[in-house]
Amino acid sequence: MQEALNFFKEFVEGKVSGSELELALSENPRLEVLLSDDSLNWSGTYISDTTPFLYLAELNLKTIVGCYDAQGLIQLFLTKKGVSFYVYKGYEERHSLMLETQPKYIDADMVFVEKYILPAAEGLRGKAEIKQAIKLRFNELFRYHTKTPKWIQSPQWMIKKDKPLFFLGQFEIKDCQLFRDNGFAYLFVDETCGEIETVKQFY
């Protein structure tokens, strides 16, 4: 089992990739046995309703978000096992960068951001330069007519087939007999076919 523990430690330290971890979880039964240690108490943690192995198996370990979540769980596991380690900060830094640079009026899935936004910063070194490149990429993809949406609830910018729709505008719904509450309708245009899609939010 020491070999399996060392493998998990190397993932946390950035020496083993997410793809390598994903492959090992499917092919190496010793990892599942190790993660199923009944002596470890997981009550009160975010995996109290599942098992460490199933939690990891359900992650997309080819993404930064998946690796970041896996790293957090394996850190906790190694700590419970009394294994010392240092933490590779790359996943955390890129995950934080995705959250920091996304405009407040957008709430795109992190997998989308990783696939279509982050590549704009490849090859750049300075943090300010990287953030600027990412913000410009957001502006290129999330286009609007005159103003960005002012959401009254959480952002719901429409994305179809991995392409953000064009935001046309919003209009107020007030004292309308068709709706119980007041709110706004947000209009988006699918530029591939010209159809208008609507998002409604109410107070």
C-alpha positions in Angstrom: 0.0 0.0 0.0 3.0 2.3 0.4 3.3 2.5 -3.3 -0.3 3.6 -3.7 0.2 6.2 -0.9 3.3 7.5 -2.7 1.3 7.8 -6.0 -1.4 9.9 -4.3 1.3 12.0 -2.7 3.0 12.6 -6.0 -0.4 13.8 -7.5 -0.8 16.4 -4.7 2.8 17.5 -5.3 2.2 17.9 -9.1 4.4 15.0 -10.2 1.5 12.9 -11.4 -1.0 14.4 -13.9 -4.8 14.3 -13.7 -4.9 11.9 -16.7 -2.5 9.6 -15.0 -4.6 9.6 -11.9 -7.7 8.9 -13.9 -6.1 6.0 -15.6 -4.7 4.6 -12.3 -8.1 4.8 -10.6 -9.7 2.6 -13.3 -6.8 0.1 -13.6 -5.2 -0.2 -10.2 -7.5 -1.9 -7.7 -5.1 -1.1 -4.8 -6.1 2.5 -5.0 -9.7 1.7 -4.4 -8.8 -0.5 -1.5 -6.6 2.2 0.0 -9.4 4.8 -0.4 -11.9 2.4 1.3 -10.0 2.4 4.6 -12.8 1.9 7.2 -10.7 3.3 10.0 -11.0 6.8 8.5 -13.9 8.9 9.6 -15.4 11.1 6.9 -18.5 12.3 8.7 -18.9 16.1 8.7 -16.9 16.4 5.4 -18.2 17.1 1.9 -17.9 13.4 1.0 -19.8 12.0 4.0 -22.6 10.8 1.6 -20.2 9.0 -0.8 -16.7 7.4 -0.7 -13.3 9.0 -1.5 -13.0 6.5 -4.5 -16.4 7.3 -6.0 -15.9 11.0 -5.5 -12.6 10.9 -7.5 -14.0 8.5 -10.1 -16.8 11.0 -10.9 -14.4 14.0 -11.5 -13.2 15.0 -14.9 -9.5 14.8 -14.2 -8.6 16.1 -17.6 -9.7 19.6 -16.4 -8.2 22.1 -14.0 -11.3 22.1 -11.9 -11.4 18.3 -11.7 -7.7 18.2 -10.7 -8.2 21.0 -8.1 -11.1 19.2 -6.5 -9.2 15.9 -6.5 -6.1 17.5 -5.0 -8.2 18.9 -2.2 -9.7 15.5 -1.3 -6.4 13.6 -1.6 -4.7 16.2 0.7 -7.4 15.5 3.3 -7.0 11.7 2.8 -3.2 11.9 3.2 -3.5 14.1 6.3 -5.9 11.5 7.8 -3.3 8.8 7.0 -0.5 10.8 8.6 1.4 11.3 5.4 3.5 14.5 5.0 3.5 16.3 1.7 3.9 19.7 0.0 1.2 21.1 -2.3 1.6 21.9 -5.9 -0.1 25.4 -6.3 -0.7 25.3 -10.1 -4.3 24.0 -9.9 -5.3 26.4 -7.2 -3.7 29.4 -9.0 -5.4 28.6 -12.3 -8.7 27.9 -10.6 -8.6 31.2 -8.8 -7.6 33.0 -12.0 -10.7 31.7 -13.7 -12.9 32.9 -10.9 -11.2 36.3 -10.6 -11.3 37.2 -14.2 -14.9 36.2 -15.0 -17.1 39.3 -15.2 -19.8 39.4 -12.5 -22.6 39.4 -15.2 -21.4 36.0 -16.5 -21.5 32.6 -14.7 -20.0 30.3 -17.3 -19.2 26.7 -16.4 -15.5 26.4 -15.4 -15.0 23.7 -18.0 -16.2 26.1 -20.6 -13.8 28.8 -19.3 -10.9 26.4 -19.3 -11.6 25.3 -22.9 -12.5 28.5 -24.5 -11.1 31.4 -22.4 -7.8 30.3 -20.8 -6.0 29.5 -24.0 -6.0 33.2 -24.8 -3.4 33.6 -22.0 -1.1 30.8 -23.2 2.5 31.9 -23.4 2.0 35.0 -21.3 3.9 35.4 -18.0 2.9 38.6 -16.2 -0.2 38.3 -14.1 -1.6 41.6 -15.2 -1.0 40.6 -18.9 -2.7 37.2 -18.3 -5.7 38.8 -16.7 -6.0 41.4 -19.5 -5.9 38.7 -22.2 -8.6 36.6 -20.4 -10.9 39.6 -20.0 -10.5 40.5 -23.7 -11.4 36.9 -24.5 -14.6 37.1 -22.4 -15.5 40.3 -24.2 -15.0 38.6 -27.6 -17.3 35.7 -26.8 -19.9 37.3 -24.6 -21.1 40.0 -26.9 -24.0 42.4 -26.3 -25.9 45.2 -28.0 -25.6 48.2 -25.8 -25.3 47.2 -22.2 -24.5 44.0 -20.2 -27.4 42.3 -18.4 -28.3 43.5 -14.9 -29.4 40.3 -13.3 -31.8 40.3 -10.3 -30.8 36.8 -9.5 -27.7 34.7 -10.4 -26.3 35.3 -13.9 -27.8 33.1 -16.6 -26.1 34.1 -19.8 -27.3 31.6 -22.4 -24.8 29.3 -24.1 -25.8 26.9 -26.8 -23.4 24.3 -28.3 -20.5 26.0 -26.5 -21.3 29.4 -28.1 -22.6 32.3 -25.9 -25.6 33.9 -27.4 -25.7 37.6 -28.3 -27.4 39.7 -25.5 -29.9 42.0 -27.1 -31.3 43.7 -24.0 -33.8 43.4 -21.2 -37.2 44.7 -20.4 -39.1 45.0 -17.2 -42.1 42.8 -16.4 -44.3 44.9 -14.0 -47.9 44.3 -12.9 -48.5 41.9 -15.7 -51.5 39.6 -15.3 -49.6 36.7 -16.8 -47.1 36.7 -14.0 -47.5 36.6 -10.3 -44.3 38.6 -9.6 -42.4 41.5 -11.2 -39.1 41.0 -12.8 -37.2 41.2 -16.1 -37.0 39.3 -19.4 -33.6 39.0 -20.9 -33.4 38.6 -24.7 -30.6 36.7 -26.4 -30.1 36.1 -30.1 -28.8 32.9 -31.6 -26.6 34.3 -34.4 -26.5 31.0 -36.3 -30.2 31.1 -37.0 -31.5 34.5 -35.8 -33.8 33.1 -33.2 -34.4 35.0 -30.0 -34.2 33.1 -26.7 -35.5 34.5 -23.4 -34.5 34.2 -19.8 -36.9 35.4 -17.1 -36.1 36.4 -13.6 -38.4 37.6 -10.9 -38.1 39.4 -7.6 
